[in-house]
């Protein structure tokens, strides 16, 4: 299911307006190496977004380790 659809369902369930920053985030583009093109986050499948998020966390941990070594 696409992120855009998930957010719309949540809006209906919660009966709240979608926050403006979330609308902006859904329009943000992410470069998909698999597709070799930019994809709007709102057009991403939930599973794809979770995988991307996980890769970013891994990269962040690596970067933090590198910065720690450099500081020492």
CHARMM internal coordinates of N, CA and C (Angstrom, degrees):
IC EDIT
DIST 1 N 1 CA 1.4437
DIST 1 CA 1 C 1.5328
ANGL 1 N 1 CA 1 C 108.41
DIST 1 C 2 N 1.2969
ANGL 1 CA 1 C 2 N 115.81
DIHE 1 N 1 CA 1 C 2 N 137.64
DIST 2 N 2 CA 1.4648
ANGL 1 C 2 N 2 CA 121.85
DIHE 1 CA 1 C 2 N 2 CA -178.63
DIST 2 CA 2 C 1.5304
ANGL 2 N 2 CA 2 C 110.45
DIHE 1 C 2 N 2 CA 2 C -72.44
DIST 2 C 3 N 1.3225
ANGL 2 CA 2 C 3 N 115.59
DIHE 2 N 2 CA 2 C 3 N 148.30
DIST 3 N 3 CA 1.4608
ANGL 2 C 3 N 3 CA 122.10
DIHE 2 CA 2 C 3 N 3 CA 179.97
DIST 3 CA 3 C 1.5310
ANGL 3 N 3 CA 3 C 110.57
DIHE 2 C 3 N 3 CA 3 C -57.20
DIST 3 C 4 N 1.3187
ANGL 3 CA 3 C 4 N 116.40
DIHE 3 N 3 CA 3 C 4 N -42.02
DIST 4 N 4 CA 1.4684
ANGL 3 C 4 N 4 CA 120.83
DIHE 3 CA 3 C 4 N 4 CA 179.98
DIST 4 CA 4 C 1.5318
ANGL 4 N 4 CA 4 C 110.53
DIHE 3 C 4 N 4 CA 4 C -56.52
DIST 4 C 5 N 1.3181
ANGL 4 CA 4 C 5 N 116.42
DIHE 4 N 4 CA 4 C 5 N -42.23
DIST 5 N 5 CA 1.4656
ANGL 4 C 5 N 5 CA 120.92
DIHE 4 CA 4 C 5 N 5 CA -178.97
DIST 5 CA 5 C 1.5354
ANGL 5 N 5 CA 5 C 110.33
DIHE 4 C 5 N 5 CA 5 C -69.54
DIST 5 C 6 N 1.3281
ANGL 5 CA 5 C 6 N 116.50
DIHE 5 N 5 CA 5 C 6 N -40.30
DIST 6 N 6 CA 1.4668
ANGL 5 C 6 N 6 CA 120.70
DIHE 5 CA 5 C 6 N 6 CA 178.64
DIST 6 CA 6 C 1.5288
ANGL 6 N 6 CA 6 C 109.77
DIHE 5 C 6 N 6 CA 6 C -60.39
DIST 6 C 7 N 1.3251
ANGL 6 CA 6 C 7 N 116.67
DIHE 6 N 6 CA 6 C 7 N -46.19
DIST 7 N 7 CA 1.4675
ANGL 6 C 7 N 7 CA 121.10
DIHE 6 CA 6 C 7 N 7 CA -179.86
DIST 7 CA 7 C 1.5300
ANGL 7 N 7 CA 7 C 110.61
DIHE 6 C 7 N 7 CA 7 C -62.60
DIST 7 C 8 N 1.3164
ANGL 7 CA 7 C 8 N 117.48
DIHE 7 N 7 CA 7 C 8 N -40.78
DIST 8 N 8 CA 1.4704
ANGL 7 C 8 N 8 CA 120.49
DIHE 7 CA 7 C 8 N 8 CA 178.17
DIST 8 CA 8 C 1.5304
ANGL 8 N 8 CA 8 C 111.68
DIHE 7 C 8 N 8 CA 8 C -64.51
DIST 8 C 9 N 1.3179
ANGL 8 CA 8 C 9 N 116.77
DIHE 8 N 8 CA 8 C 9 N -39.82
DIST 9 N 9 CA 1.4725
ANGL 8 C 9 N 9 CA 120.58
DIHE 8 CA 8 C 9 N 9 CA 177.25
DIST 9 CA 9 C 1.5263
ANGL 9 N 9 CA 9 C 109.73
DIHE 8 C 9 N 9 CA 9 C -64.25
DIST 9 C 10 N 1.3302
ANGL 9 CA 9 C 10 N 116.74
DIHE 9 N 9 CA 9 C 10 N -44.12
DIST 10 N 10 CA 1.4615
ANGL 9 C 10 N 10 CA 120.47
DIHE 9 CA 9 C 10 N 10 CA 178.79
DIST 10 CA 10 C 1.5207
ANGL 10 N 10 CA 10 C 111.20
DIHE 9 C 10 N 10 CA 10 C -61.38
DIST 10 C 11 N 1.3091
ANGL 10 CA 10 C 11 N 116.03
DIHE 10 N 10 CA 10 C 11 N -37.67
DIST 11 N 11 CA 1.4622
ANGL 10 C 11 N 11 CA 120.36
DIHE 10 CA 10 C 11 N 11 CA 178.95
DIST 11 CA 11 C 1.5312
ANGL 11 N 11 CA 11 C 110.23
DIHE 10 C 11 N 11 CA 11 C -61.72
DIST 11 C 12 N 1.3100
ANGL 11 CA 11 C 12 N 116.44
DIHE 11 N 11 CA 11 C 12 N -41.47
DIST 12 N 12 CA 1.4677
ANGL 11 C 12 N 12 CA 121.17
DIHE 11 CA 11 C 12 N 12 CA 179.69
DIST 12 CA 12 C 1.5309
ANGL 12 N 12 CA 12 C 110.48
DIHE 11 C 12 N 12 CA 12 C -68.22
DIST 12 C 13 N 1.3298
ANGL 12 CA 12 C 13 N 116.49
DIHE 12 N 12 CA 12 C 13 N -44.69
DIST 13 N 13 CA 1.4622
ANGL 12 C 13 N 13 CA 120.77
DIHE 12 CA 12 C 13 N 13 CA -178.53
DIST 13 CA 13 C 1.5235
ANGL 13 N 13 CA 13 C 111.09
DIHE 12 C 13 N 13 CA 13 C -65.50
DIST 13 C 14 N 1.3282
ANGL 13 CA 13 C 14 N 116.67
DIHE 13 N 13 CA 13 C 14 N -46.46
DIST 14 N 14 CA 1.4647
ANGL 13 C 14 N 14 CA 121.42
DIHE 13 CA 13 C 14 N 14 CA -176.56
DIST 14 CA 14 C 1.5202
ANGL 14 N 14 CA 14 C 113.12
DIHE 13 C 14 N 14 CA 14 C -82.16
DIST 14 C 15 N 1.3203
ANGL 14 CA 14 C 15 N 116.76
DIHE 14 N 14 CA 14 C 15 N -13.71
DIST 15 N 15 CA 1.4623
ANGL 14 C 15 N 15 CA 122.79
DIHE 14 CA 14 C 15 N 15 CA -177.89
DIST 15 CA 15 C 1.5295
ANGL 15 N 15 CA 15 C 111.55
DIHE 14 C 15 N 15 CA 15 C 56.77
DIST 15 C 16 N 1.3236
ANGL 15 CA 15 C 16 N 116.70
DIHE 15 N 15 CA 15 C 16 N 33.16
DIST 16 N 16 CA 1.4646
ANGL 15 C 16 N 16 CA 122.22
DIHE 15 CA 15 C 16 N 16 CA 178.05
DIST 16 CA 16 C 1.5187
ANGL 16 N 16 CA 16 C 109.69
DIHE 15 C 16 N 16 CA 16 C -117.95
DIST 16 C 17 N 1.3263
ANGL 16 CA 16 C 17 N 114.53
DIHE 16 N 16 CA 16 C 17 N 154.31
DIST 17 N 17 CA 1.4603
ANGL 16 C 17 N 17 CA 120.47
DIHE 16 CA 16 C 17 N 17 CA 175.71
DIST 17 CA 17 C 1.5226
ANGL 17 N 17 CA 17 C 108.72
DIHE 16 C 17 N 17 CA 17 C -72.50
DIST 17 C 18 N 1.3245
ANGL 17 CA 17 C 18 N 115.90
DIHE 17 N 17 CA 17 C 18 N 146.75
DIST 18 N 18 CA 1.4609
ANGL 17 C 18 N 18 CA 120.50
DIHE 17 CA 17 C 18 N 18 CA 176.18
DIST 18 CA 18 C 1.5303
ANGL 18 N 18 CA 18 C 107.73
DIHE 17 C 18 N 18 CA 18 C -69.00
DIST 18 C 19 N 1.3416
ANGL 18 CA 18 C 19 N 118.11
DIHE 18 N 18 CA 18 C 19 N 126.43
DIST 19 N 19 CA 1.4640
ANGL 18 C 19 N 19 CA 119.60
DIHE 18 CA 18 C 19 N 19 CA 178.35
DIST 19 CA 19 C 1.5307
ANGL 19 N 19 CA 19 C 111.08
DIHE 18 C 19 N 19 CA 19 C -59.35
DIST 19 C 20 N 1.3266
ANGL 19 CA 19 C 20 N 115.77
DIHE 19 N 19 CA 19 C 20 N 144.01
DIST 20 N 20 CA 1.4650
ANGL 19 C 20 N 20 CA 119.89
DIHE 19 CA 19 C 20 N 20 CA -175.61
DIST 20 CA 20 C 1.5249
ANGL 20 N 20 CA 20 C 112.26
DIHE 19 C 20 N 20 CA 20 C -61.64
DIST 20 C 21 N 1.3510
ANGL 20 CA 20 C 21 N 117.42
DIHE 20 N 20 CA 20 C 21 N -33.94
DIST 21 N 21 CA 1.4571
ANGL 20 C 21 N 21 CA 118.13
DIHE 20 CA 20 C 21 N 21 CA 179.53
DIST 21 CA 21 C 1.5267
ANGL 21 N 21 CA 21 C 111.37
DIHE 20 C 21 N 21 CA 21 C -67.90
DIST 21 C 22 N 1.3309
ANGL 21 CA 21 C 22 N 116.58
DIHE 21 N 21 CA 21 C 22 N -31.14
DIST 22 N 22 CA 1.4708
ANGL 21 C 22 N 22 CA 120.08
DIHE 21 CA 21 C 22 N 22 CA 177.69
DIST 22 CA 22 C 1.5261
ANGL 22 N 22 CA 22 C 109.42
DIHE 21 C 22 N 22 CA 22 C -69.17
DIST 22 C 23 N 1.3085
ANGL 22 CA 22 C 23 N 116.99
DIHE 22 N 22 CA 22 C 23 N -39.65
DIST 23 N 23 CA 1.4676
ANGL 22 C 23 N 23 CA 120.11
DIHE 22 CA 22 C 23 N 23 CA 176.43
DIST 23 CA 23 C 1.5262
ANGL 23 N 23 CA 23 C 110.09
DIHE 22 C 23 N 23 CA 23 C -60.72
DIST 23 C 24 N 1.3385
ANGL 23 CA 23 C 24 N 116.49
DIHE 23 N 23 CA 23 C 24 N -41.85
DIST 24 N 24 CA 1.4666
ANGL 23 C 24 N 24 CA 120.46
DIHE 23 CA 23 C 24 N 24 CA 178.13
DIST 24 CA 24 C 1.5264
ANGL 24 N 24 CA 24 C 111.35
DIHE 23 C 24 N 24 CA 24 C -65.09
DIST 24 C 25 N 1.3307
ANGL 24 CA 24 C 25 N 115.63
DIHE 24 N 24 CA 24 C 25 N -42.09
DIST 25 N 25 CA 1.4684
ANGL 24 C 25 N 25 CA 119.95
DIHE 24 CA 24 C 25 N 25 CA 179.71
DIST 25 CA 25 C 1.5267
ANGL 25 N 25 CA 25 C 110.43
DIHE 24 C 25 N 25 CA 25 C -61.47
DIST 25 C 26 N 1.3173
ANGL 25 CA 25 C 26 N 117.28
DIHE 25 N 25 CA 25 C 26 N -40.31
DIST 26 N 26 CA 1.4705
ANGL 25 C 26 N 26 CA 120.27
DIHE 25 CA 25 C 26 N 26 CA -178.93
DIST 26 CA 26 C 1.5212
ANGL 26 N 26 CA 26 C 111.95
DIHE 25 C 26 N 26 CA 26 C -64.55
DIST 26 C 27 N 1.3464
ANGL 26 CA 26 C 27 N 116.83
DIHE 26 N 26 CA 26 C 27 N -23.21
DIST 27 N 27 CA 1.4691
ANGL 26 C 27 N 27 CA 120.38
DIHE 26 CA 26 C 27 N 27 CA 178.41
DIST 27 CA 27 C 1.5271
ANGL 27 N 27 CA 27 C 112.16
DIHE 26 C 27 N 27 CA 27 C -89.21
DIST 27 C 28 N 1.3459
ANGL 27 CA 27 C 28 N 116.62
DIHE 27 N 27 CA 27 C 28 N -11.31
DIST 28 N 28 CA 1.4610
ANGL 27 C 28 N 28 CA 120.76
DIHE 27 CA 27 C 28 N 28 CA 179.03
DIST 28 CA 28 C 1.5176
ANGL 28 N 28 CA 28 C 109.41
DIHE 27 C 28 N 28 CA 28 C -65.38
DIST 28 C 29 N 1.3209
ANGL 28 CA 28 C 29 N 115.76
DIHE 28 N 28 CA 28 C 29 N 140.63
DIST 29 N 29 CA 1.4648
ANGL 28 C 29 N 29 CA 119.46
DIHE 28 CA 28 C 29 N 29 CA -178.30
DIST 29 CA 29 C 1.5226
ANGL 29 N 29 CA 29 C 110.65
DIHE 28 C 29 N 29 CA 29 C -98.88
DIST 29 C 30 N 1.3181
ANGL 29 CA 29 C 30 N 114.33
DIHE 29 N 29 CA 29 C 30 N 142.65
DIST 30 N 30 CA 1.4548
ANGL 29 C 30 N 30 CA 123.59
DIHE 29 CA 29 C 30 N 30 CA 178.67
DIST 30 CA 30 C 1.5219
ANGL 30 N 30 CA 30 C 106.94
DIHE 29 C 30 N 30 CA 30 C -121.99
DIST 30 C 31 N 1.3374
ANGL 30 CA 30 C 31 N 116.96
DIHE 30 N 30 CA 30 C 31 N 132.87
DIST 31 N 31 CA 1.4644
ANGL 30 C 31 N 31 CA 119.02
DIHE 30 CA 30 C 31 N 31 CA 179.31
DIST 31 CA 31 C 1.5191
ANGL 31 N 31 CA 31 C 109.10
DIHE 30 C 31 N 31 CA 31 C -81.42
DIST 31 C 32 N 1.3129
ANGL 31 CA 31 C 32 N 116.03
DIHE 31 N 31 CA 31 C 32 N 118.42
DIST 32 N 32 CA 1.4602
ANGL 31 C 32 N 32 CA 122.42
DIHE 31 CA 31 C 32 N 32 CA 178.08
DIST 32 CA 32 C 1.5183
ANGL 32 N 32 CA 32 C 108.93
DIHE 31 C 32 N 32 CA 32 C -91.82
DIST 32 C 33 N 1.3272
ANGL 32 CA 32 C 33 N 115.35
DIHE 32 N 32 CA 32 C 33 N 114.21
DIST 33 N 33 CA 1.4634
ANGL 32 C 33 N 33 CA 119.21
DIHE 32 CA 32 C 33 N 33 CA 178.95
DIST 33 CA 33 C 1.5265
ANGL 33 N 33 CA 33 C 111.12
DIHE 32 C 33 N 33 CA 33 C -66.98
DIST 33 C 34 N 1.3302
ANGL 33 CA 33 C 34 N 116.55
DIHE 33 N 33 CA 33 C 34 N -33.68
DIST 34 N 34 CA 1.4579
ANGL 33 C 34 N 34 CA 120.16
DIHE 33 CA 33 C 34 N 34 CA 179.43
DIST 34 CA 34 C 1.5126
ANGL 34 N 34 CA 34 C 112.70
DIHE 33 C 34 N 34 CA 34 C -65.02
DIST 34 C 35 N 1.3289
ANGL 34 CA 34 C 35 N 116.29
DIHE 34 N 34 CA 34 C 35 N -41.83
DIST 35 N 35 CA 1.4637
ANGL 34 C 35 N 35 CA 121.70
DIHE 34 CA 34 C 35 N 35 CA 179.47
DIST 35 CA 35 C 1.5203
ANGL 35 N 35 CA 35 C 112.29
DIHE 34 C 35 N 35 CA 35 C -90.83
DIST 35 C 36 N 1.3343
ANGL 35 CA 35 C 36 N 115.62
DIHE 35 N 35 CA 35 C 36 N -13.98
DIST 36 N 36 CA 1.4637
ANGL 35 C 36 N 36 CA 122.61
DIHE 35 CA 35 C 36 N 36 CA -178.08
DIST 36 CA 36 C 1.5307
ANGL 36 N 36 CA 36 C 111.89
DIHE 35 C 36 N 36 CA 36 C 57.57
DIST 36 C 37 N 1.3594
ANGL 36 CA 36 C 37 N 114.19
DIHE 36 N 36 CA 36 C 37 N 41.69
DIST 37 N 37 CA 1.4642
ANGL 36 C 37 N 37 CA 118.93
DIHE 36 CA 36 C 37 N 37 CA 178.18
DIST 37 CA 37 C 1.5292
ANGL 37 N 37 CA 37 C 109.62
DIHE 36 C 37 N 37 CA 37 C -157.19
DIST 37 C 38 N 1.3363
ANGL 37 CA 37 C 38 N 114.78
DIHE 37 N 37 CA 37 C 38 N 163.62
DIST 38 N 38 CA 1.4579
ANGL 37 C 38 N 38 CA 120.56
DIHE 37 CA 37 C 38 N 38 CA 175.77
DIST 38 CA 38 C 1.5175
ANGL 38 N 38 CA 38 C 109.94
DIHE 37 C 38 N 38 CA 38 C -78.01
DIST 38 C 39 N 1.3356
ANGL 38 CA 38 C 39 N 115.41
DIHE 38 N 38 CA 38 C 39 N 139.14
DIST 39 N 39 CA 1.4643
ANGL 38 C 39 N 39 CA 121.65
DIHE 38 CA 38 C 39 N 39 CA 178.71
DIST 39 CA 39 C 1.5266
ANGL 39 N 39 CA 39 C 107.38
DIHE 38 C 39 N 39 CA 39 C -129.82
DIST 39 C 40 N 1.3247
ANGL 39 CA 39 C 40 N 117.18
DIHE 39 N 39 CA 39 C 40 N 133.62
DIST 40 N 40 CA 1.4585
ANGL 39 C 40 N 40 CA 120.17
DIHE 39 CA 39 C 40 N 40 CA 173.80
DIST 40 CA 40 C 1.5251
ANGL 40 N 40 CA 40 C 108.04
DIHE 39 C 40 N 40 CA 40 C -67.65
DIST 40 C 41 N 1.3263
ANGL 40 CA 40 C 41 N 116.11
DIHE 40 N 40 CA 40 C 41 N 138.87
DIST 41 N 41 CA 1.4566
ANGL 40 C 41 N 41 CA 120.09
DIHE 40 CA 40 C 41 N 41 CA -178.87
DIST 41 CA 41 C 1.5225
ANGL 41 N 41 CA 41 C 110.82
DIHE 40 C 41 N 41 CA 41 C -57.31
DIST 41 C 42 N 1.3242
ANGL 41 CA 41 C 42 N 117.87
DIHE 41 N 41 CA 41 C 42 N -37.79
DIST 42 N 42 CA 1.4620
ANGL 41 C 42 N 42 CA 121.35
DIHE 41 CA 41 C 42 N 42 CA 178.76
DIST 42 CA 42 C 1.5166
ANGL 42 N 42 CA 42 C 113.48
DIHE 41 C 42 N 42 CA 42 C -62.91
DIST 42 C 43 N 1.3273
ANGL 42 CA 42 C 43 N 116.79
DIHE 42 N 42 CA 42 C 43 N -22.75
DIST 43 N 43 CA 1.4668
ANGL 42 C 43 N 43 CA 121.65
DIHE 42 CA 42 C 43 N 43 CA 179.73
DIST 43 CA 43 C 1.5368
ANGL 43 N 43 CA 43 C 112.28
DIHE 42 C 43 N 43 CA 43 C -92.26
DIST 43 C 44 N 1.3252
ANGL 43 CA 43 C 44 N 116.27
DIHE 43 N 43 CA 43 C 44 N -3.56
DIST 44 N 44 CA 1.4645
ANGL 43 C 44 N 44 CA 120.09
DIHE 43 CA 43 C 44 N 44 CA -179.49
DIST 44 CA 44 C 1.5181
ANGL 44 N 44 CA 44 C 110.07
DIHE 43 C 44 N 44 CA 44 C -78.91
DIST 44 C 45 N 1.3187
ANGL 44 CA 44 C 45 N 115.67
DIHE 44 N 44 CA 44 C 45 N 148.88
DIST 45 N 45 CA 1.4504
ANGL 44 C 45 N 45 CA 121.69
DIHE 44 CA 44 C 45 N 45 CA 172.61
DIST 45 CA 45 C 1.5322
ANGL 45 N 45 CA 45 C 107.77
DIHE 44 C 45 N 45 CA 45 C -73.47
DIST 45 C 46 N 1.3150
ANGL 45 CA 45 C 46 N 117.65
DIHE 45 N 45 CA 45 C 46 N 148.59
DIST 46 N 46 CA 1.4645
ANGL 45 C 46 N 46 CA 121.64
DIHE 45 CA 45 C 46 N 46 CA -179.20
DIST 46 CA 46 C 1.5265
ANGL 46 N 46 CA 46 C 110.67
DIHE 45 C 46 N 46 CA 46 C -54.17
DIST 46 C 47 N 1.3169
ANGL 46 CA 46 C 47 N 118.00
DIHE 46 N 46 CA 46 C 47 N -43.83
DIST 47 N 47 CA 1.4687
ANGL 46 C 47 N 47 CA 121.41
DIHE 46 CA 46 C 47 N 47 CA -178.17
DIST 47 CA 47 C 1.5197
ANGL 47 N 47 CA 47 C 111.19
DIHE 46 C 47 N 47 CA 47 C -64.65
DIST 47 C 48 N 1.3231
ANGL 47 CA 47 C 48 N 116.85
DIHE 47 N 47 CA 47 C 48 N -38.09
DIST 48 N 48 CA 1.4543
ANGL 47 C 48 N 48 CA 121.49
DIHE 47 CA 47 C 48 N 48 CA 178.37
DIST 48 CA 48 C 1.5310
ANGL 48 N 48 CA 48 C 109.70
DIHE 47 C 48 N 48 CA 48 C -64.43
DIST 48 C 49 N 1.3275
ANGL 48 CA 48 C 49 N 116.38
DIHE 48 N 48 CA 48 C 49 N -43.82
DIST 49 N 49 CA 1.4566
ANGL 48 C 49 N 49 CA 120.47
DIHE 48 CA 48 C 49 N 49 CA 178.79
DIST 49 CA 49 C 1.5303
ANGL 49 N 49 CA 49 C 110.99
DIHE 48 C 49 N 49 CA 49 C -61.61
DIST 49 C 50 N 1.3233
ANGL 49 CA 49 C 50 N 117.13
DIHE 49 N 49 CA 49 C 50 N -42.82
DIST 50 N 50 CA 1.4627
ANGL 49 C 50 N 50 CA 120.41
DIHE 49 CA 49 C 50 N 50 CA 178.82
DIST 50 CA 50 C 1.5278
ANGL 50 N 50 CA 50 C 111.28
DIHE 49 C 50 N 50 CA 50 C -62.43
DIST 50 C 51 N 1.3222
ANGL 50 CA 50 C 51 N 117.12
DIHE 50 N 50 CA 50 C 51 N -41.33
DIST 51 N 51 CA 1.4676
ANGL 50 C 51 N 51 CA 120.27
DIHE 50 CA 50 C 51 N 51 CA 178.07
DIST 51 CA 51 C 1.5218
ANGL 51 N 51 CA 51 C 111.19
DIHE 50 C 51 N 51 CA 51 C -64.47
DIST 51 C 52 N 1.3270
ANGL 51 CA 51 C 52 N 117.10
DIHE 51 N 51 CA 51 C 52 N -42.00
DIST 52 N 52 CA 1.4696
ANGL 51 C 52 N 52 CA 121.55
DIHE 51 CA 51 C 52 N 52 CA 178.34
DIST 52 CA 52 C 1.5163
ANGL 52 N 52 CA 52 C 110.40
DIHE 51 C 52 N 52 CA 52 C -63.05
DIST 52 C 53 N 1.3106
ANGL 52 CA 52 C 53 N 115.96
DIHE 52 N 52 CA 52 C 53 N -44.13
DIST 53 N 53 CA 1.4609
ANGL 52 C 53 N 53 CA 121.03
DIHE 52 CA 52 C 53 N 53 CA 179.31
DIST 53 CA 53 C 1.5257
ANGL 53 N 53 CA 53 C 110.00
DIHE 52 C 53 N 53 CA 53 C -60.50
DIST 53 C 54 N 1.3078
ANGL 53 CA 53 C 54 N 117.01
DIHE 53 N 53 CA 53 C 54 N -44.30
DIST 54 N 54 CA 1.4569
ANGL 53 C 54 N 54 CA 121.46
DIHE 53 CA 53 C 54 N 54 CA 179.12
DIST 54 CA 54 C 1.5310
ANGL 54 N 54 CA 54 C 111.14
DIHE 53 C 54 N 54 CA 54 C -61.48
DIST 54 C 55 N 1.3308
ANGL 54 CA 54 C 55 N 117.32
DIHE 54 N 54 CA 54 C 55 N -43.70
DIST 55 N 55 CA 1.4700
ANGL 54 C 55 N 55 CA 120.37
DIHE 54 CA 54 C 55 N 55 CA 177.87
DIST 55 CA 55 C 1.5251
ANGL 55 N 55 CA 55 C 111.09
DIHE 54 C 55 N 55 CA 55 C -61.96
DIST 55 C 56 N 1.3189
ANGL 55 CA 55 C 56 N 117.34
DIHE 55 N 55 CA 55 C 56 N -39.48
DIST 56 N 56 CA 1.4615
ANGL 55 C 56 N 56 CA 120.74
DIHE 55 CA 55 C 56 N 56 CA 178.41
DIST 56 CA 56 C 1.5259
ANGL 56 N 56 CA 56 C 110.98
DIHE 55 C 56 N 56 CA 56 C -65.53
DIST 56 C 57 N 1.3360
ANGL 56 CA 56 C 57 N 117.46
DIHE 56 N 56 CA 56 C 57 N -37.61
DIST 57 N 57 CA 1.4666
ANGL 56 C 57 N 57 CA 120.37
DIHE 56 CA 56 C 57 N 57 CA 176.35
DIST 57 CA 57 C 1.5207
ANGL 57 N 57 CA 57 C 111.24
DIHE 56 C 57 N 57 CA 57 C -64.39
DIST 57 C 58 N 1.3112
ANGL 57 CA 57 C 58 N 116.55
DIHE 57 N 57 CA 57 C 58 N -41.84
DIST 58 N 58 CA 1.4652
ANGL 57 C 58 N 58 CA 121.03
DIHE 57 CA 57 C 58 N 58 CA 178.29
DIST 58 CA 58 C 1.5235
ANGL 58 N 58 CA 58 C 109.59
DIHE 57 C 58 N 58 CA 58 C -62.06
DIST 58 C 59 N 1.3275
ANGL 58 CA 58 C 59 N 116.92
DIHE 58 N 58 CA 58 C 59 N -46.15
DIST 59 N 59 CA 1.4719
ANGL 58 C 59 N 59 CA 121.06
DIHE 58 CA 58 C 59 N 59 CA 178.66
DIST 59 CA 59 C 1.5285
ANGL 59 N 59 CA 59 C 111.03
DIHE 58 C 59 N 59 CA 59 C -61.18
DIST 59 C 60 N 1.3089
ANGL 59 CA 59 C 60 N 116.57
DIHE 59 N 59 CA 59 C 60 N -39.52
DIST 60 N 60 CA 1.4690
ANGL 59 C 60 N 60 CA 120.73
DIHE 59 CA 59 C 60 N 60 CA 179.86
DIST 60 CA 60 C 1.5215
ANGL 60 N 60 CA 60 C 110.72
DIHE 59 C 60 N 60 CA 60 C -64.45
DIST 60 C 61 N 1.3435
ANGL 60 CA 60 C 61 N 116.66
DIHE 60 N 60 CA 60 C 61 N -42.56
DIST 61 N 61 CA 1.4683
ANGL 60 C 61 N 61 CA 120.07
DIHE 60 CA 60 C 61 N 61 CA 178.21
DIST 61 CA 61 C 1.5296
ANGL 61 N 61 CA 61 C 110.62
DIHE 60 C 61 N 61 CA 61 C -62.40
DIST 61 C 62 N 1.3199
ANGL 61 CA 61 C 62 N 116.36
DIHE 61 N 61 CA 61 C 62 N -42.93
DIST 62 N 62 CA 1.4669
ANGL 61 C 62 N 62 CA 120.22
DIHE 61 CA 61 C 62 N 62 CA 178.39
DIST 62 CA 62 C 1.5281
ANGL 62 N 62 CA 62 C 110.55
DIHE 61 C 62 N 62 CA 62 C -61.08
DIST 62 C 63 N 1.3227
ANGL 62 CA 62 C 63 N 116.62
DIHE 62 N 62 CA 62 C 63 N -45.24
DIST 63 N 63 CA 1.4492
ANGL 62 C 63 N 63 CA 121.33
DIHE 62 CA 62 C 63 N 63 CA 179.80
DIST 63 CA 63 C 1.5283
ANGL 63 N 63 CA 63 C 111.38
DIHE 62 C 63 N 63 CA 63 C -61.85
DIST 63 C 64 N 1.3202
ANGL 63 CA 63 C 64 N 116.83
DIHE 63 N 63 CA 63 C 64 N -42.28
DIST 64 N 64 CA 1.4610
ANGL 63 C 64 N 64 CA 120.37
DIHE 63 CA 63 C 64 N 64 CA 178.27
DIST 64 CA 64 C 1.5246
ANGL 64 N 64 CA 64 C 111.45
DIHE 63 C 64 N 64 CA 64 C -63.14
DIST 64 C 65 N 1.3356
ANGL 64 CA 64 C 65 N 117.34
DIHE 64 N 64 CA 64 C 65 N -38.96
DIST 65 N 65 CA 1.4739
ANGL 64 C 65 N 65 CA 120.27
DIHE 64 CA 64 C 65 N 65 CA 176.91
DIST 65 CA 65 C 1.5189
ANGL 65 N 65 CA 65 C 110.91
DIHE 64 C 65 N 65 CA 65 C -64.04
DIST 65 C 66 N 1.3223
ANGL 65 CA 65 C 66 N 116.58
DIHE 65 N 65 CA 65 C 66 N -42.23
DIST 66 N 66 CA 1.4674
ANGL 65 C 66 N 66 CA 121.31
DIHE 65 CA 65 C 66 N 66 CA 179.04
DIST 66 CA 66 C 1.5212
ANGL 66 N 66 CA 66 C 110.21
DIHE 65 C 66 N 66 CA 66 C -62.88
DIST 66 C 67 N 1.3380
ANGL 66 CA 66 C 67 N 116.86
DIHE 66 N 66 CA 66 C 67 N -45.28
DIST 67 N 67 CA 1.4623
ANGL 66 C 67 N 67 CA 120.73
DIHE 66 CA 66 C 67 N 67 CA 179.99
DIST 67 CA 67 C 1.5234
ANGL 67 N 67 CA 67 C 111.18
DIHE 66 C 67 N 67 CA 67 C -63.64
DIST 67 C 68 N 1.3219
ANGL 67 CA 67 C 68 N 117.42
DIHE 67 N 67 CA 67 C 68 N -36.90
DIST 68 N 68 CA 1.4710
ANGL 67 C 68 N 68 CA 121.39
DIHE 67 CA 67 C 68 N 68 CA 177.74
DIST 68 CA 68 C 1.5233
ANGL 68 N 68 CA 68 C 110.02
DIHE 67 C 68 N 68 CA 68 C -63.66
DIST 68 C 69 N 1.3209
ANGL 68 CA 68 C 69 N 117.77
DIHE 68 N 68 CA 68 C 69 N -43.74
DIST 69 N 69 CA 1.4591
ANGL 68 C 69 N 69 CA 121.90
DIHE 68 CA 68 C 69 N 69 CA 178.98
DIST 69 CA 69 C 1.5279
ANGL 69 N 69 CA 69 C 110.44
DIHE 68 C 69 N 69 CA 69 C -64.13
DIST 69 C 70 N 1.2985
ANGL 69 CA 69 C 70 N 117.32
DIHE 69 N 69 CA 69 C 70 N -41.90
DIST 70 N 70 CA 1.4669
ANGL 69 C 70 N 70 CA 121.51
DIHE 69 CA 69 C 70 N 70 CA -179.57
DIST 70 CA 70 C 1.5301
ANGL 70 N 70 CA 70 C 110.72
DIHE 69 C 70 N 70 CA 70 C -63.73
DIST 70 C 71 N 1.3341
ANGL 70 CA 70 C 71 N 117.08
DIHE 70 N 70 CA 70 C 71 N -39.28
DIST 71 N 71 CA 1.4628
ANGL 70 C 71 N 71 CA 121.76
DIHE 70 CA 70 C 71 N 71 CA -178.59
DIST 71 CA 71 C 1.5340
ANGL 71 N 71 CA 71 C 112.45
DIHE 70 C 71 N 71 CA 71 C -68.99
DIST 71 C 72 N 1.3349
ANGL 71 CA 71 C 72 N 116.06
DIHE 71 N 71 CA 71 C 72 N -27.10
DIST 72 N 72 CA 1.4782
ANGL 71 C 72 N 72 CA 120.05
DIHE 71 CA 71 C 72 N 72 CA -176.53
DIST 72 CA 72 C 1.4732
ANGL 72 N 72 CA 72 C 112.67
DIHE 71 C 72 N 72 CA 72 C -76.85
END
COOR INIT
IC SEED 1 N 1 CA 1 C
IC BUILD
